[in-house]
Amino acid sequence: MMRKGETTSLESELKKRNEELEEELKRSKEREDHVRNQLHAALDRLSVAEDAEERLCEQLGDLEAEALQQARDYHARIVSLVDQLSQAHSLLNTTFPLRSPS
């Protein structure tokens, strides 16, 4: 059987240890909350980055389609100009044939 002094000392030690554990638990919960907040902030940033990436991909697709259409238009214009130049050449040769030097 324990004596009164030993019981009081043991109770005091247990109470002190309990307070230490409660303080450690409090700090642990604070760290957990901090990490959870950081995780939520990181997820929010990820969502913003994903949305931005999606918008950029759409814009890139639009620009690629526009560039392709411009290239087709320029090609068609070049073909038309080459055809006009060929016709002008033919007309000039018909109207003013080159004479062979005799």
Secondary structure, DSSP 8 states (H G I E B T S, - for coil): ---HHHHHHHHHHHHHHHHHHHHHHHHHHHHHHHHHHHHHHHHHHHHHHHHHHHHHHHHHHHHHHHHHHHHHHHHHHHHHHHHHHHHHHHHHHHHS------
